[in-house]
Amino acid sequence: MTNKRISYIRYPLIILSIVLCISGIRWLISSEPWILDQVANEERLQMTFEDLFLIDGNKSLILYLTQIYRFLGLYVLAIGLLLLSFTSKYFIKINLFRKRYLIVLGLLLISNLVLAYVWIPSSHFIYLMWGAISLYFISLYNHFKI
């Protein structure tokens, strides 16, 4: 039964990690990565990107935004790969490791959700975050059942 619980902890974490990797890659390869969340970004800016780029002095803003989003993509990809590398059944079987992994991941997910609701409440990424939190709770539930 414990091996089955370990699987029920691992698989949601693996899915969550893969989704993070895919999201990171999307930001890395997109030619205009800020457009991936255009509605929420423009709402936060209170203007369209087209208007923003027309303002004198903002000619290099496109390059800057691309650079910032590339770093975001790199870090999201790295976090996804890091989480994925620690979802091995050998790691997850270690109770102390599993507790720390779930605590840190829970803090990361909840803080990201809170920040998203504060800064970009109309972002479609909030739905993705709720999906990640649902997967996390499946893992957490099965952790407590061991």
N, C-alpha and C positions, 0 to 999 in steps of 0.2 A: 504493500500500500504506500510506503514511503517513496518508493521509486516512481509511482504514479503521481504523487504529490509533487515530487521534484520536477517531473515533466510539465505539470500544470503551472509550476512557477517559471520554468525555463522558457516555454514556448511563447507566452505573451511578451516576455522580455526580449526574446529574439525578434519577434515581429516589430516591437517598438523600436529596437535598435536598427533594423533594416529600414523602417520608415524614416528614421533620422538620417541614415546614410543617403537615401534617395532624395530627401529634402535638401541636404547639403550639396549633393551633386547638382540638383536643379539650380541652386543659387550660383554654383561655380560655373556652369556652362551657359546660363541664360545671357543673351546679349544685353538685355536691360532688366537686371534682376529685381529692381525696385517695382517693376510692373507686375510681378507675381502677386503683390498685395496692393495693387494700384488704388482701389477704392478706399481702403483704410488709410493708406499713406496720404492720399490727396485730402481726405477728410481731416487728418491731423495737421497737414500743412495749410489747410483752408484755401487751397488753390490747386489748379491742375499742374501736372508736371510740365506741360507745354508752356503755360504761363510762367512757371518757375524758371525754365530754361531761357525764356526770352528776356528776363531781367538783365540789365547791364551788369557785368561782373560775375555772372553765373555761367560763363562759357565753359569753364573747366569743371563745373558741378557734375556733369555726366561722368567724367573720368573718376571723380572723387566718390560718387555713389557706387560706381562699378567696383572700385577698390574696396569700399566698406562692405558691400554685399559679398564680394569674393572672400573676404576674411570671415564673414558670418558663415558662408557656405563651408569654408574650410573647417571652422570650429564645430559646426553642426555635424559634418561628416566625421570629424575626429572623435567627437563624443559618441556618435553612433557606433563607430568601429571599436572604441574603447569598451563601451557597454557590451557589444557583441563578443568581444574577446574574453569577457568574464562571465559569459553565460554557459560555459562548459559545465556539464553535470558534475564534474569533480569540484569545481569552485562552489557551485550552488548547493552541493551537499554539506559544505562546511557551514555550520549554523552561525558562527560569529561573522563570517564573511557575508553570508546571505543577509543578515540583519543590517550590516553597514551598507551594503549595496542598496537595499530597499529603502533605508533611511535617506541616503544621499539622493537617490533617484526620486523619491517622493518629494523631498525639499525642492529639487530642481523643477519638477513638473508643476507643483503647486505655485512656486514663485513665478514661473513663466506664465502661468494662467492668470495670476493676479496682475502682473505687469501688463499682460495683453488687454485685460479688461480696463485697466487704468489708462493706458496709452493708445491702444488701437482697438476699441471695443467692436468695431464693425469688421474686423479682420476675419476672413474665412479660416485662418489658421487656428482660431479658437476651437472650431469643431475638431480639427486634427488633434489639438491638445486634449480635448475631452475624450477623444478616442484613446489617446496614449494613457490618460489617467484611468480609463476603464480597464485597459490591459494591465496597468500597474496594480489596480485593486484585485484583479483576478489572481495575480502573483502573490499579493499581500495576503489575501484570504487563504490561499493554499499554504503559505508560510505559517500562518497561525494554526492551521489544521495539523501540522507535523508535530 
